[in-house]
Amino acid sequence: MANALRDTGREGFLDGTIDWDTNTIKHFLYDEGADAFIAGDDNLDDILAGARIATSGAYASKTVTAGVADAADVVHTAVSGATVESIEIYKDSGVESTSRLIANIDTATGLPVTPNGGDITVVFDAGANRIFKL
């Protein structure tokens, strides 16, 4: 697969249930070996907890200029566990069954990565499309 917005992400932006710059947006480091990526997954509860190797805090410094989503880079500290094949971005509602999946990033420098107890820094692209562009 290639980096992609999920159908639920696109739908959420169009129907107004996802607001990138005001909602709590997070990601988790995704072990697809523990729970294979399925395009039809729509909420956080569709991904097994054991496949979520590390979860970020709420994104900071989010911007939406020209339909381009961006945020500050994220540092995960002292990460251990299985190999991470992708990063899954989601809107955190506080309830897994309503926390909408937005995008999956599986093609980036450093992916896949095998945690070794050290920090893992997610550096978002500085190019024109940043994290993603609508």
Secondary structure as UniProt FT lines:
FT   STRAND          4..5
FT   HELIX           7..15
FT   TURN            20..22
FT   STRAND          25..30
FT   TURN            32..34
FT   TURN            39..40
FT   HELIX           44..46
FT   HELIX           49..51
FT   STRAND          52..55
FT   HELIX           65..67
FT   STRAND          68..70
FT   STRAND          74..76
FT   STRAND          86..91
FT   HELIX           96..98
FT   STRAND          100..105
FT   TURN            109..110
FT   STRAND          120..122
FT   TURN            128..129
FT   STRAND          132..133
//
